[in-house]
Amino acid sequence: MAENYTDPSGNTAQFRAFMDSPDSAATAAETPSRLPLFAGIGVAAVVVVALIAWLTLG
């Protein structure tokens, strides 16, 4: 190993270039939407509340 080894993670310019690369933007665009998950949780909550109300009032 060379005596003047430079840690690449310590270089701010290289890190910024990595973060601004098109590959990182493509990875972020591939993240699936959470909207169906939240909609499903909302529907399940409404069903549970309606079931409790029906059992209590019925």
KAWO-V350309 format. One record per run of one state. SS is the DSSP state (2 for helix, 1 for strand, 0 for the rest). FROM is the first residue (numbers start at 1). TO is the last residue. Records with the same first field share a line. If there is no record, write none. Layout:
SS = FROM-TO / FROM-TO
//
This chain:
0 = 1-7 / 11-11 / 20-21 / 30-34 / 58-58
2 = 8-10 / 12-19 / 22-29 / 35-57
//
